[in-house]
Amino acid sequence: MSKLADYSDAIVRVRLSGSQPVTTDPLGVDEAPDPKKQKTCKASRSAKKKEKGADKVGGQGSEHSADVQDFDVSSFCLATKSQFFQAMLDRWSGSEGSKRVLEIQLGADELQHFKVLLDFVHFEELDTGLTVEDLTTLLSFADRFMVDKLVDPCVTSLISSDRKWEDDMKLLGMLEGSRIKARPSVVSLIEVIGCVLLMKFPDLEEVGLDDNACDKFCQLPLPAVKLLLRHAGLKVAAEETVFWVVNEWMDKNFPEGNRSVATSRSGDAALELGGCIKFCLLSPYYLQVVSSAQWMRDVCTWWVKEALHFHTLADFPGDLQQIKERMGDRCVPRPGSSRRSFQIIFNEDAMFVRDALTSSCAREPYIESVVAFRGYTWSLQAFKDGDVAMSVSVFVRGPAMAPYSRIDCLGVERPLPSTDWPKSLDLDVETTAGHVHFEDKVPVGWGIDDAPTFSADIFNCMLEAQGELVVGGRIKMIATVMY
């Protein structure tokens, strides 16, 4: 077989620039490459070992300078395999002698993968020894240069490869908004990644109950959060949990103090994540307070009004059925969580507790352990009661601490539904004489006030350093809430 240069009728001239700038905000997942650790495509490394003048297009390439490289190509192969190059050939090209010249610009770290792309365009062969990183880059090139025939081989290899968590997150970021996202093979790849996400977060309630799980969730890039929240297999005890985790993600990734820097990006994220919440499944009581969240005030208040209108149609079955048909799966409950109870664990140094509660310089009059369940924040608090006593209570709050009104934006008073109230509250306290157990059945309307907060005083005790609550120098309590 003759060399490609012998029958090529065009040149692809690549002008090299520095490494491509990469976003690190929560809307993307790519990381800036380290120039000292730039990797060479494995297929291109093997191609370099082949004899000079081999059939592969990316073998050598004619070099004008360190910043420009030429590749002999067939205009027929380019036009039939790539809509991108077909458009360039049809509309514009320079010339050099008898050959047409197509100029493109690439990052210096992309050149080796571009050689593999040209090889595939001419010979429809893909090296079997490509790494996950190589395949991901080639898949992005297939989208960028519109080489559709390259998509399926890359996806097939990626699905069967030994991908890491970071690889999946990078793939999701690359595919977000891409032209090839709707292709059947790419849809299958996204479904595979969705199953991996579901294995990490099978029950969304755990995000509120475990600080580590919450941190991991808030570190997810936006495409991964959307994929997880839209997964049909995601379990939650209540739709309020979905709002709570979205609120946490927004607060961590777009804190109010930094909103002026990322206003448009935070607005885009709010719209996309708001679309993952089934607002009509939130209780009317909960809907009254969610709109006080900063990101909701910016762009999403109309979802709340729609959901409140949905609840007002409960007495009109015909109208309710019509709006359900219009909303589609936004009215369909998610798989229920198997969790029916949770614990709040208070385990603090006794001297720290005493000093914190008795010090006149204390910023807060209490110490608390906090978890979240069913979209509400629960805290087990120890606070000063008088001069030498400590009182212990359990508090629950809604998703925001803004001024609260029982009258919603439609002018209707919304009570807290009985389904949101726990059935019982048990407190286990470790003392010098053993464990002391307190049990309290929670009545409907328990201690609710003008804010979405209710509380129950469990017991009072003295704050002596060697009091009965001090075991091993610590104060240990566990509150168990049962639904």
ABEGO torsion letter per residue (X at the ends): XBBAAAABABBBBBBBBBBBBBBABAABABBBBBAAABBBBAAAAAAAABBBGBABAAAAEBBABAABBBBBBBAAAAAAABAAAAAAAAABBBBBEABBBBBBBBBAAAAAAAAAAAAAAAAGBBBAABBAAAAAAAAAAAAAAGBAAAAAAAAAAAAABBBBAAAAAAAAAAABGBAAAABAAAAAAAAAAAAAAAAABABAAAAAABAAAAAAAAABBAAAAAAAAABAABBBABAAAAAAAAAAAAAAABBAAAAAAAAAAAAAAAAAAAAABBAAABBAAAAAAAAABAAAAAAAAAAAAAAAAAAAAAABAAAAAAAAAAAEAAABBBBBBABABBBBBBBBBAAAAAAAAABAABABABBBBBBBBGGBBBBBBBBBBEAABBBBBBBBBBABABBBBABBAAGBBBBBBAAABBABBBBBBBBAAEBBBBBBBBBBGBGBBABBBBBBBABBBBABAABAABBGGBBBBBBBBBX
